[in-house]
Amino acid sequence: MRLLKALLLTLAVAGLATGTVRADVKPHPIFTDNMVLQQGVLCPVWGIAEPGETVKVSLENNEGKATSKDTYAATADKNGKWSVSIKAPKAGTGYTLTISGKGDNPITLKNVAVGEVWVCSGQSNMEMRVDSSETPAKIKAEAKHPEIRLFTVQKRTAPSPISDQNDLKHFTKWVECSPDTVGGFSAVAYHFGVKLQKELGVPVGLIHTSWGGTPAEAWTSLEALEAEPSLKHYAETGRTAAKRYASYDPMQALADYEVALAKWKEAAGKAKEDGKTAPKQPTKPGPTAPALGPNVPGSLYNAMIHPLLPFAVKGAIWYQGESNAGRAYEYRTLFPTMIQDWRKKWGSELPFFAVQLAPYRGGQSGVDYAELRDAQLLATKKLPKVGIAVITDHGNETDIHPKPKQPVGERLALAAAGIAYDKKIEYSGPLFKAIEIEGNRAVLSFDHVGGGLVAKEGTLTGFAVAGEDKVFHAAKAEIKGDKVIVTSAEVSTPVAVRYGWVNFAKPTLNFFNADGLPATPFRTDDFPLTTDPNSTPTKKPEPKKAVPKKAEEKKG
């Protein structure tokens, strides 16, 4: 009996050993049922297998007919990694992706679609779920869109780019968009997808990867930050944090904790005697290093962007900036650096569309949000295929997370349709083009006039003008054909005009084109900004209310 048990144990151990040696073919976790492949390009499909194993990949339509005469095959390298690039067929649904090795159990991914794939990233306003947005019950009831597929990258940080596909437990699975699946998904991304799918008439895949309260430098690789002299300090911060993480010693951490705890007990006792609040008790360290914070430069790129590479995508939408508003001047460099970083990593000139920050009373100087919006606008001038969705009409004075997300997503989709897909549509509100001074009048001209310039619900508001002293005064603005004439009794010879140059405008900005799209806030000057650490404005360039001449005389 003992001999039999020993024999069975030996066989079991041998079986386990054999199982650990042989690595089954395993695609990267981005490849699941219901996924979307990017049309019109070569789509990388990759994963792991036993070193030296031949892996075959095929894509078939719903009738079981091969979409290509070729068989895509690759041999796993010495590390077990394999990759093939398949040419996606025409857009549609019902495809099957089959991945097989030398075994008899191929991996079959069903209900695969071919269409347009977009990465949807940023901070809390991108993260906001459909369930938390405006009219969630109505939105979910209407969310029957089997041609739209959703994928979520859950929150995670990493000290270095994650390249081990077995270390991606924060990756979920692709799902069809439905009333049951959309509630927890990004509201902005969802509305973007619905509008884009309607405009293009093909399946749309949305990869949501965002984290509330995070700065742009966390979403940028350390290599890109290192290469830009003015941002190099972020790379140094990120590398220092990664080094501290890697050198974590649990025994030393525990010893340091015991010392800190003894000091805390003494301080807490004294505080109690003095009738004061005790200091916060130190936290006992664990056996592994605590995760890096989401604000650490590079940490979110490492865990939530890099692992997506090189999955074929069309472009990206981005709603972020609130966490960088106090450093808006720096964002003029940081934002384009991040965009170019992603483009380099994907090996493609990804079309990139950002949401311009919504009106909000917060901020430090009263104009730092205005300066951040200006930095976002600047990126559209610096780089090709970059656009913004202006939402000056959908802010909330006291809530940094305005609930209406449908107009946000739809305006992003319009920008994508017009810029990324060359649709002959008006996708932008008026954009400042030029200023001419005629006596006491500033005459402004614009691009994207569309069907005409419009003062929505009354006369134009939000304009301010300055003279040589660089002090801005509230101004009268009138639409004359395709131009806007700006004047102020306080300024005899204008030198600069600003529009919407405040964190939150009262009344709501109302400069639109006839296509229903709002003008972006702008400035015609290059005066020093409040967020430029190297230059402090001599006079605060904020609009001040004009005092009627009669009232001024009466007051005197």
ZALUMBA-657642 format. One record per residue (C-alpha): residue in one letter; x, y, z. Coordinates in pm, whole numbers, padded with zeros to 5 digits, always signed. Layout:
aXYZ...
This chain:
m+00000+00000+00000r+00283+00235+00092l+00459+00144-00235l+00145+00231-00435k+00109+00567-00262a+00474+00646-00326l+00433+00557-00694l+00123+00777-00731l+00301+01066-00559t+00599+01029-00793l+00372+01033-01098a+00187+01342-00970v+00510+01530-00909a+00637+01433-01253g+00313+01556-01406l+00343+01888-01228a+00702+01922-01337t+00606+01856-01696g+00329+02118-01670t+00572+02383-01548v+00816+02313-01830r+00566+02331-02114a+00410+02673-02166d+00073+02666-02339v+00010+02923-02609k-00129+03228-02437p-00225+03552-02613h-00173+03887-02444p-00476+03969-02222i-00587+04252-02455f-00705+03973-02690t-01042+03839-02573d-01386+03762-02704n-01573+04074-02827m-01252+04263-02905v-01206+04513-03189l-00920+04508-03439q-00820+04834-03605q-00920+04838-03971g-00688+04940-04252v-00357+04858-04083l-00141+04562-03989c-00258+04453-03644p+00002+04295-03413v-00119+03984-03230w+00123+03858-02969g+00167+03646-02660i+00376+03370-02504a+00432+03001-02572e+00697+02736-02528p+01032+02860-02669g+01069+02744-03026e+00700+02662-03067t+00527+02761-03390v+00214+02969-03332k-00048+03018-03603v-00308+03293-03614s-00612+03312-03842l-00913+03540-03870e-01238+03413-04017n-01577+03567-04082n-01901+03440-03933e-01942+03193-04218g-01615+03024-04132k-01448+03152-04447a-01085+03254-04412t-01032+03625-04473s-00684+03578-04614k-00509+03323-04832d-00204+03346-04608t-00147+03170-04280y+00006+03396-04019a+00270+03214-03820a+00553+03295-03581t+00807+03103-03375a+00833+03180-03006d+01178+03313-02916k+01404+03187-02637n+01192+03382-02385g+00871+03230-02519k+00750+03550-02685w+00582+03543-03026s+00416+03803-03245v+00248+03818-03585s+00094+04106-03776i-00233+04036-03951k-00402+04257-04204a-00749+04331-04073p-01025+04279-04330k-01314+04515-04396a-01500+04658-04100g-01772+04442-03950t-01865+04209-03667g-01891+03834-03621y-01527+03748-03686t-01340+03466-03509l-00972+03491-03417t-00801+03154-03373i-00459+03114-03212s-00300+02769-03207g+00026+02599-03121k+00138+02242-03158g-00130+02114-02922d-00486+02013-03005n-00653+02292-02807p-00653+02614-03013i-00770+02937-02851t-01080+03068-03024l-01185+03429-02967k-01544+03484-03076n-01756+03783-03173v-01449+03978-03282a-01512+04307-03463v-01305+04509-03708g-01340+04886-03696e-01195+05188-03516v-01011+05161-03182w-00954+05456-02950v-00767+05497-02621c-00962+05706-02368s-00747+05846-02087g-00704+06125-01833q-00815+06200-01480s-01147+06211-01293n-01366+06371-01558m-01267+06094-01799e-01301+05839-01520m-01655+05953-01428r-01888+05661-01490v-02213+05667-01679d-02379+05582-01346s-02247+05910-01199s-02323+06133-01496e-02637+06315-01602t-02955+06102-01650p-02782+05764-01609a-03102+05558-01620k-03202+05707-01955i-02853+05667-02099k-02826+05303-01993a-03171+05218-02127e-03062+05343-02470a-02715+05182-02460k-02788+04885-02686h-02489+04910-02916p-02347+04565-03002e-02117+04732-03257i-01945+04928-02975r-01704+04734-02754l-01564+04840-02416f-01236+04751-02245t-01116+04887-01910v-00765+04901-01768q-00804+04909-01392k-00597+05140-01173r-00238+05045-01110t+00106+05201-01083a+00446+05050-01161p+00808+05161-01110s+00902+05050-01462p+00713+04961-01782i+00528+04631-01738s+00636+04390-02010d+00535+04059-01850q+00187+03975-01977n+00134+03745-01679d+00157+04055-01461l-00155+04222-01600k-00428+04123-01357h-00559+04479-01386f-00661+04416-01747t-01028+04324-01788k-01207+04172-02090w-01376+04326-02390v-01755+04345-02361e-02034+04452-02590c-02187+04787-02500s-02528+04724-02342p-02747+04855-02060d-02581+04595-01836t-02220+04681-01919v-02211+05057-01973g-02297+05184-01623g-01945+05146-01486f-01775+05270-01802s-01641+05619-01871a-01930+05847-01965v-01717+06071-02189a-01571+05770-02370y-01914+05613-02413h-02072+05924-02568f-01766+05968-02788g-01807+05612-02911v-02177+05645-02982k-02133+05964-03183l-01827+05835-03368q-01996+05508-03458k-02292+05702-03594e-02063+05925-03801l-01854+05640-03943g-02097+05350-03957v-01836+05094-03841p-01767+04914-03511v-01584+05117-03247g-01359+04985-02972l-01298+05198-02661i-01005+05130-02427h-01062+05320-02105t-00753+05386-01891s-00776+05679-01648w-00723+05776-01283g-00876+06071-01101g-00656+06346-00962t-00348+06253-01161p-00106+06485-01345a+00011+06451-01705e+00368+06367-01605a+00243+06041-01450w+00110+05940-01795t+00440+06018-01971s+00740+05786-01997l+01051+05877-01802e+01251+05864-02126a+01038+06139-02279l+01056+06350-01963e+01432+06299-01949a+01476+06418-02308e+01306+06754-02246p+01538+06978-02039s+01257+07169-01868l+01090+06841-01763k+01399+06648-01665h+01329+06705-01297y+01021+06483-01330a+01231+06199-01469e+01468+06234-01174t+01175+06222-00931g+01034+05913-01101r+01367+05731-01104t+01428+05813-00737a+01086+05673-00645a+01148+05359-00853k+01489+05307-00690r+01338+05343-00343y+01070+05090-00439a+01327+04841-00571s+01552+04869-00264y+01272+04820-00012d+01394+04615+00286p+01101+04483+00495m+01326+04412+00796q+01470+04761+00792a+01125+04908+00734l+00995+04720+01039a+01287+04840+01250d+01225+05199+01142y+00858+05152+01223e+00932+05034+01577v+01142+05346+01638a+00871+05570+01493l+00603+05391+01694a+00791+05445+02021k+00825+05817+01943w+00457+05834+01853k+00349+05672+02182e+00552+05928+02371a+00407+06216+02169a+00053+06078+02197g+00086+06048+02574k+00207+06404+02607a-00073+06527+02381k-00328+06354+02602e-00183+06516+02914d-00197+06857+02746g-00552+06799+02618k-00439+06815+02257t-00504+06592+01956a-00257+06307+01921p-00043+06293+01604k-00124+06034+01340q-00004+05686+01429p+00260+05545+01192t+00145+05259+00968k+00306+04920+01010p+00497+04825+00694g+00420+04512+00498p+00645+04244+00351t+00655+04420+00015a+00712+04780-00085p+00401+04999-00082a+00274+05078-00431l+00395+05397-00591g+00149+05682-00574p-00041+05767-00893n+00123+06111-00907v+00474+05971-00944p+00610+06066-01287g+00592+05775-01530s+00405+05544-01290l+00077+05540-01484y+00244+05524-01822n+00433+05217-01696a+00124+05030-01578m-00171+05163-01778i-00034+05271-02118h+00283+05074-02192p+00117+04729-02150l-00125+04821-02431l+00163+04847-02678p+00176+04766-02964f-00200+04701-02992a-00321+04880-03306v-00534+05186-03233k-00657+05481-03437g-00604+05757-03182a-00664+05888-02831i-00903+06115-02644w-00790+06292-02328y-00967+06473-02045q-00708+06596-01797g-00545+06916-01680e-00706+07007-01351s-00409+06857-01160n-00167+07064-01369a-00358+07393-01359g-00122+07548-01104r+00160+07473-01349a-00025+07576-01664y+00278+07747-01817e+00475+07423-01789y+00184+07234-01947r+00260+07422-02269t+00562+07191-02294l+00446+06890-02094f+00126+06821-02289p+00287+06815-02636t+00572+06607-02492m+00326+06345-02369i+00143+06336-02704q+00467+06292-02896d+00576+06027-02646w+00265+05818-02710r+00304+05864-03084k+00663+05745-03071k+00573+05443-02859w+00289+05342-03093g+00499+05418-03399s+00215+05623-03545e+00104+05984-03569l-00194+05915-03345p-00471+06172-03381f-00514+06317-03031f-00815+06508-02898a-00839+06677-02559v-01127+06826-02365q-01056+07186-02277l-01108+07236-01903a-01463+07315-01801p-01546+07641-01620y-01485+07603-01245r-01437+07854-00964g-01137+07675-00809g-00772+07723-00881q-00507+07939-00724s-00494+08270-00912g-00841+08298-01060v-00694+08259-01408d-00482+07942-01384y-00761+07737-01549a-00769+07996-01827e-00394+07959-01869l-00426+07578-01877r-00694+07606-02146d-00457+07826-02341a-00186+07559-02311q-00430+07299-02442l-00514+07525-02735l-00144+07582-02801a-00090+07208-02850t-00330+07216-03145k-00104+07473-03308k+00223+07299-03223l+00133+06951-03343p-00061+06810-03639k-00380+06609-03590v-00445+06749-03243g-00780+06904-03155i-00987+07015-02857a-01348+06995-02749v-01457+07328-02598i-01715+07304-02316t-01741+07661-02186d-02119+07611-02172h-02108+07302-01951g-01917+07397-01637n-02019+07408-01273e-01899+07688-01048t-01863+07470-00737d-01819+07121-00883i-01503+07028-01068h-01693+06730-01212p-01983+06869-01418k-02233+06590-01483p-02327+06657-01849k-02087+06432-02037q-02281+06373-02358p-02187+06708-02518v-01827+06648-02414g-01803+06309-02583e-01995+06426-02889r-01769+06728-02944l-01466+06504-02917a-01621+06277-03180l-01688+06575-03408a-01322+06679-03379a-01215+06323-03458a-01450+06300-03756g-01324+06628-03897i-00951+06589-03830a-00875+06217-03808y-01126+06105-04071d-01138+06414-04297k-01517+06440-04283k-01645+06757-04446i-01819+06885-04135e-01779+07181-03902y-01609+07030-03600s-01491+07340-03410g-01627+07662-03273p-01467+07996-03371l-01088+08006-03332f-00911+08341-03305k-00708+08416-03619a-00598+08781-03624i-00640+09123-03462e-00637+09466-03630i-00646+09796-03443e-00860+10069-03594g-00847+10373-03367n-01020+10274-03044r-01150+09948-03190a-00996+09603-03191v-01121+09408-03493l-01096+09031-03452s-01120+08768-03726f-01167+08393-03681d-01131+08052-03836h-01418+07801-03815v-01685+08063-03861g-01906+07787-03999g-02253+07910-04078g-02176+08244-03912l-02079+08397-03579v-02347+08396-03309a-02406+08562-02973k-02611+08295-02802e-02901+08431-02596g-02818+08802-02598t-02514+09021-02655l-02158+08891-02644t-02002+08854-02300g-01660+08766-02165f-01445+09005-02371a-01182+09230-02216v-00940+09478-02374a-00613+09634-02258g-00405+09933-02362e-00032+09994-02330d-00056+09961-01950k-00160+09593-01993v-00453+09639-01758f-00765+09465-01887h-01112+09620-01875a-01447+09460-01946a-01534+09544-02305k-01824+09573-02542a-01812+09319-02826e-02030+09315-03136i-02049+09076-03427k-02013+09242-03765g-02035+08982-04038d-01750+08736-03979k-01566+08968-03740v-01601+09083-03379i-01549+09450-03289v-01423+09510-02934t-01421+09850-02760s-01404+09997-02413a-01451+10354-02288e-01155+10284-02058v-00913+10208-02343s-00851+10464-02615t-00588+10263-02801p-00626+09884-02761v-00322+09658-02778a-00469+09327-02665v-00800+09141-02627r-00888+08842-02414y-01200+08628-02416g-01314+08404-02131w-00989+08463-01945v-01114+08351-01603n-01155+08018-01428f-01533+08051-01421a-01713+08313-01627k-02029+08492-01511p-02243+08516-01713t-02176+08201-01915l-01966+08262-02225n-02193+08285-02529f-01972+08326-02836f-02061+08044-03080n-02086+07973-03449a-02418+07894-03610d-02328+07523-03600g-02379+07529-03223l-02012+07504-03125p-01861+07746-02869a-01550+07954-02929t-01243+07860-02732p-01126+08120-02480f-00824+08303-02620r-00583+08593-02583t-00421+08803-02854d-00123+08899-02634d+00192+08734-02505f+00197+08907-02167p+00356+08715-01874l+00137+08443-01725t+00066+08399-01355t+00183+08034-01371d+00518+08116-01534p+00770+08074-01251n+01026+08280-01440s+00812+08586-01496t+00570+08760-01263p+00318+08999-01420t+00371+09355-01307k-00002+09409-01309k-00272+09151-01267p-00417+09100-01617e-00770+09020-01506p-01079+09192-01645k-01234+09450-01419k-01586+09581-01451a-01629+09896-01652v-01789+10184-01464p-02041+10383-01671k-01915+10736-01726k-02220+10907-01572a-02203+10689-01263e-01832+10761-01232e-01892+11137-01248k-02172+11111-00993k-01952+10907-00761g-01677+11172-00785
